[in-house]
Amino acid sequence: AVVSTQSTGKLKQIRDWWFSTLVFPISFLVFILFWGLYVIDRELVLPRRLDAVIDPTYNHMVHTYIIFWALAEPLMTEIAVPKKRHGLLFIAIFAVSYTVWSYIIYLNIGKWVYPILNILSDVQRVLFILVAYILIVGLFLTTRGYQKKFGRALAAPKKSQ
């Protein structure tokens, strides 16, 4: 099958958008939060009882190796960096949606999907989530700087009229 240049261009725009707004910043957020909490108290993120179920290699693929790929991608691929306000709006929608989904799960099963949220008070939980929101915004802005400085970044394509 032949893929048209127009559809390839649209797929590239979607890939660039997802990478710049979610993949890169969330990879770093996962790395920072998981390993930061793991150092403080491993039971907060990966209880020992799961060692028999979760292979250490899998754990590193999910929480560590993601950083290497996030850093390597802009070095090897031209990525169009979205406008700051569009990226921030998308991240805000994603973060609120993810938080709402986490609350829905809690309301249905009575436990938080992340063990740390089970031990925090309501105020602490809200503060933890707000800090995560602030961190993800900072990571998005860092993404833009990293892509522009080290990557093969392109200006976001302008809409043709």
Backbone torsions as a table, in degrees:
resi	resn	phi	psi	omega
1	ALA	NA	142.3	179.6
2	VAL	-98.5	132.6	177.9
3	VAL	-101.7	126.1	-177.9
4	SER	-70.2	155.8	177.9
5	THR	-62.2	-35.6	-179.3
6	GLN	-65.2	-44.7	179.7
7	SER	-70.3	-34.6	176.6
8	THR	-63.2	-41.7	177.9
9	GLY	-62.0	-40.4	179.4
10	LYS	-67.6	-42.2	177.6
11	LEU	-61.9	-39.9	178.4
12	LYS	-64.1	-41.3	178.0
13	GLN	-61.2	-42.7	179.1
14	ILE	-64.8	-45.0	179.3
15	ARG	-60.3	-47.1	-179.3
16	ASP	-61.4	-43.1	-179.4
17	TRP	-61.0	-51.7	-178.6
18	TRP	-61.8	-42.9	-178.8
19	PHE	-63.5	-49.2	-174.8
20	SER	-69.7	-36.2	-174.8
21	THR	-93.4	-28.7	-175.9
22	LEU	-123.9	-52.9	-171.3
23	VAL	-59.1	-53.8	-177.4
24	PHE	-64.4	-54.4	-177.8
25	PRO	-64.1	-39.4	-177.4
26	ILE	-73.1	-32.6	175.1
27	SER	-58.3	-44.9	179.2
28	PHE	-70.5	-37.6	177.9
29	LEU	-61.6	-46.1	178.7
30	VAL	-60.0	-46.7	-179.6
31	PHE	-59.6	-50.2	-176.5
32	ILE	-64.3	-49.7	-177.2
33	LEU	-68.4	-45.8	-177.3
34	PHE	-62.7	-54.4	-175.3
35	TRP	-72.8	-31.1	174.8
36	GLY	-62.7	-46.6	178.4
37	LEU	-70.9	-34.8	178.8
38	TYR	-60.3	-42.3	178.8
39	VAL	-65.3	-39.5	-179.8
40	ILE	-68.5	-52.9	179.7
41	ASP	-162.7	104.6	-176.2
42	ARG	-52.9	-33.7	-177.8
43	GLU	-62.5	-19.9	179.6
44	LEU	-69.7	-25.6	-175.9
45	VAL	-126.8	-30.7	-178.3
46	LEU	-145.4	82.1	-178.2
47	PRO	-54.9	143.6	-178.1
48	ARG	-56.8	-30.0	-179.1
49	ARG	-62.2	-16.6	179.1
50	LEU	-88.1	-5.2	-179.5
51	ASP	-57.8	-33.6	179.9
52	ALA	-72.6	-19.3	-176.3
53	VAL	-103.7	-39.9	-175.9
54	ILE	-102.9	114.7	179.4
55	ASP	-68.1	139.1	179.2
56	PRO	-57.4	-33.7	178.3
57	THR	-64.1	-43.3	177.8
58	TYR	-61.9	-44.0	179.1
59	ASN	-56.6	-44.2	179.8
60	HIS	-70.2	-34.5	177.2
61	MET	-61.8	-38.2	-176.4
62	VAL	-82.5	-33.6	-172.0
63	HIS	-113.6	-11.8	-177.2
64	THR	-122.6	-55.0	-174.0
65	TYR	-61.7	-24.0	179.8
66	ILE	-57.1	-29.8	-179.4
67	ILE	-66.4	-43.3	-178.4
68	PHE	-62.1	-41.6	-179.6
69	TRP	-71.2	-37.5	178.3
70	ALA	-64.3	-37.0	178.6
71	LEU	-74.8	-33.7	-175.7
72	ALA	-77.8	-35.5	-174.8
73	GLU	-53.1	-50.3	-179.6
74	PRO	-66.3	-21.8	178.8
75	LEU	-75.8	-24.5	-174.9
76	MET	-107.5	-15.7	-173.1
77	THR	-132.8	138.8	173.6
78	GLU	-73.4	126.8	-177.2
79	ILE	-126.2	125.5	176.0
80	ALA	-77.9	125.6	-179.3
81	VAL	-88.1	123.9	-179.2
82	PRO	-69.8	162.4	175.3
83	LYS	-60.6	145.2	-175.7
84	LYS	-57.3	-49.3	-175.7
85	ARG	-66.4	-33.9	177.4
86	HIS	-67.4	-43.2	178.2
87	GLY	-63.2	-43.2	179.8
88	LEU	-64.8	-38.9	177.7
89	LEU	-64.3	-43.8	179.9
90	PHE	-63.6	-43.5	178.4
91	ILE	-62.4	-41.2	179.5
92	ALA	-62.2	-44.4	178.7
93	ILE	-62.6	-44.3	179.3
94	PHE	-62.7	-48.1	-176.3
95	ALA	-62.4	-44.2	179.1
96	VAL	-66.0	-41.8	178.5
97	SER	-61.1	-43.0	179.9
98	TYR	-65.1	-40.3	178.4
99	THR	-65.5	-44.2	178.3
100	VAL	-61.4	-43.9	178.7
101	TRP	-61.0	-41.2	177.8
102	SER	-62.0	-40.8	177.7
103	TYR	-66.0	-39.7	178.0
104	ILE	-61.0	-43.8	177.6
105	ILE	-61.1	-45.7	178.8
106	TYR	-58.8	-45.0	-178.6
107	LEU	-64.9	-28.1	-179.3
108	ASN	-86.0	-34.9	-176.5
109	ILE	-115.0	-10.6	176.5
110	GLY	81.0	8.5	176.8
111	LYS	-137.1	149.7	176.7
112	TRP	-81.9	149.2	-178.6
113	VAL	-69.8	-22.6	177.3
114	TYR	-110.5	121.9	-175.2
115	PRO	-52.0	-34.1	-179.1
116	ILE	-60.2	-35.2	-178.0
117	LEU	-68.1	-22.0	178.2
118	ASN	-71.2	-26.3	-176.2
119	ILE	-100.3	-9.8	-179.7
120	LEU	-83.3	147.7	172.7
121	SER	-72.2	171.0	179.7
122	ASP	-58.7	-43.8	-180.0
123	VAL	-64.8	-45.3	179.0
124	GLN	-62.2	-39.1	179.8
125	ARG	-63.2	-45.3	178.5
126	VAL	-61.9	-44.1	178.4
127	LEU	-63.2	-41.3	178.5
128	PHE	-60.3	-45.0	-179.8
129	ILE	-66.9	-40.1	177.6
130	LEU	-63.3	-40.9	177.1
131	VAL	-63.0	-41.0	177.5
132	ALA	-62.5	-40.1	177.0
133	TYR	-60.8	-47.4	-179.8
134	ILE	-62.6	-41.7	179.2
135	LEU	-62.4	-42.8	-178.6
136	ILE	-66.6	-35.5	175.6
137	VAL	-65.0	-46.0	177.4
138	GLY	-60.3	-38.8	179.2
139	LEU	-69.1	-35.3	175.1
140	PHE	-62.9	-44.7	179.2
141	LEU	-65.5	-36.0	175.5
142	THR	-64.8	-38.9	177.8
143	THR	-56.5	-47.8	-178.9
144	ARG	-59.7	-45.7	179.9
145	GLY	-64.3	-42.9	179.8
146	TYR	-62.4	-46.3	-178.8
147	GLN	-64.3	-38.8	-178.9
148	LYS	-73.1	-34.8	-176.3
149	LYS	-84.0	-45.8	-172.4
150	PHE	-107.7	-23.6	-175.0
151	GLY	-89.0	179.3	176.6
152	ARG	-96.4	55.2	-173.4
153	ALA	-70.7	144.1	175.0
154	LEU	-116.1	153.1	173.3
155	ALA	-66.9	148.2	178.8
156	ALA	-59.5	135.7	-178.9
157	PRO	-63.3	141.2	179.0
158	LYS	-86.9	144.9	178.4
159	LYS	-71.0	132.0	176.4
160	SER	-84.5	149.0	-175.0
161	GLN	-95.6	NA	NA
